[in-house]
């Protein structure tokens, strides 16, 4: 039996897989990138028993349904007696507004599945809307509302009956909502929740409950293995409560407050609801259809319907760790290395930043929100970066432990006696006791040039010659391991290394490299090298993400080679109302790398960071990936011979 998997938020074609061949890893990857998928068998409608088999076979974490408003009925199947239940059993004439499932609770499910046993005669669709798209609308049109929701969160107020009330769309009882049997048991349970409140009505046994302040926005970071998501979402139940929490016990206009107890403005809520309706994706059910939704990224609803309709649901948590899912090699915890997938993937770089403005550029970058800063001895401006750092820390823009500062060992300092001298000079210039990362800049060893003669040493000696030496890079690495052991660099890594050089380094090292920094852009995507590095537990930092843009003034590229001018990039940017630069930064994030950006303009710094309120669909990514032609701009095999008469290739 063959099933098809069709993305619901992209024109990407449906893919066919054999029944039982949909692995956990493939499913998780799809839901991270495609957000919602329709699963259908064209040979025959899938049965509810087959639905249960599919769910259990994915090996997802179990999820207990606690805190929902709608009544539910368990639908037992052989795969599990309590994994499937009826979807919201509210009256058919009642629309169910858009919501993230159980967003009014601290730990919502990651995945929702719906199965259609009997489609309605008319209506009954399950509309979907992109939560990141909604976030962006609110940010651009109602910034004050978004700021309050971010600062204070949301409180939800609802009156619950003692027994389930099937006549109400929010008629679930307090007994079934919290899985208790008595008032005393519920009192004891709620007393353990900080910030919530409740009052009992002795006449009818109802309870009026106001939740603690719950985050109304979420920044969904990397989720699973190689997948980088990094999207802001409008992750809440406020529109569902505003439009749908209405019955004989509840007034929907009294259901919502900000966390500071200020009432949410109805005009803003209605504006958001209208936007969701205008941008919904509709799916017409067929018998046997299965819809899988990433509940962190997508909101769902239900249209009114006529005639019988049976749609079942199932809620699940994060994937259970499984060897079939992408599992990068773990760096031993005792090394103190930071996670493979950082909280913030964006890096600010200082290559070619002029000395006279560098201190201010550094200060403004930190002020704009950058916390990963990329420096190097060879950039010739570490002293000025240090001045900007000192001012930013002194002004309280952040703490030192909030920053991840990278520097690099230059080619002339590869011998073991020179490595500690080079780092000491970098630390002195940066005004730091340690750097977070210290990387070998190039796998090229050159003749030593003393600080007194020239600093930075650049690519040539005092006679203007580039002198390359035979040297075991393993000796350099051992010296860096010693500095790591002394706490002068929290992590050590490499730049511009090939797969074979990485293999050689990994085969003999005691401390594994934390990071590989390489030239990465759509015309030089280096997919195999990126995959290998990440599978070995390394973060991959991408420099020159705009292609030839930074090399025009150096004579290494023409303006036509700037990816900011590329028609494919511009077309995607226009379609999303973003800049070509933002598209390229987003592309680098979504493929699992840390993009390195730089600008001397404060407004451009902020703009380059504004890439978390949209995403590139699989079709977008495929178009951009198709630009690859293995074009390098930073290649010593080219520029060293042209500039210094020394042929020094490091790439094949």
ABEGO torsion letter per residue (X at the ends): XBBBBBBAABABBBBBBBBGABBAAAAAAAAAAAGBBBBBBAABBBBAAAAAAAAAAAGBBBBBBBGBABBBBBBBBAAEAAABBBBBABBAABBBBBBBBGAABABBBABBBBBBABBBABEGBBBBBBAAAAAAAAAAABAAAAAAAAAAEBBBBBBBBABBBAABAAABBAAAAAGBABAAAAAAAAAABBGBBBBBBAAAGBBBBBBBBBBABBBBBBABEABBAGBBBBBBAAAAAAAABBBAABBAAAABBBAAGBBBBAAAAAAAAAAAAAABBBBBBBBGBBBBBBAAABBBBBBBBBEBBBBBBBBBBBBBBBAABBBBBBBBAAAGBBBABBABABBBBABGBBAAAAAAAAAAAAAAGBABBBBBAAAGAAAAAAAAAAAAAAAGABBAAABBBBBBBBAAAABAAAAAAAAAAAAAAAGBABBABBBBABBBBBBBBBAAABOBAEABBAAGBBBBBBBBAAAAAAAAAAAAAAGABABBBBBGBBAAAAAAAAAABABBBABBBBBBBAABAGAAAAAAAAAAGBBBBBBGAAEAAAAAAAGABBAAABAAABAAAAAAAAAAGBBAAAAAAAAAAAAGBBBBBBBABAAAAAAAABAAABBBBAAAAAAAAAABAGBBABBAAAAAAAAAGBBBBABX
